[in-house]
Amino acid sequence: MIAVHGYMERHLAANPGFAGRDYGSAAITLSVHTDVAGHGGFDLSDYPALRGWRARVPALPGFVAMPNPPEENAALVAAST
């Protein structure tokens, strides 16, 4: 897996989030990255703290989920992995 997921895993194993319990611009960026990781063929199953954090993110006030990619894009991603 890419190095950033390992860094995120280690950080989240010891902290509730990336800015304490607050949810700021860094967390927004990282939640988008991890939300679409599966679309790019990245498996997050080896990162339990990261997956736990991602499971908590949708409960935050104002959360807006990323839409699924259009079918034609999903087919391109599937063909490239």
Sequence and secondary structure as in RCSB ss.txt:
>XXXX:A:sequence
MIAVHGYMERHLAANPGFAGRDYGSAAITLSVHTDVAGHGGFDLSDYPALRGWRARVPALPGFVAMPNPPEENAA
LVAAST
>XXXX:A:secstr
  HHHHHHHHHHHHSSSSBTTB  HHHHHHHHHHHTGGGGT   TT HHHHHHHHHGGGSTT        HHHHH
HHHHH 
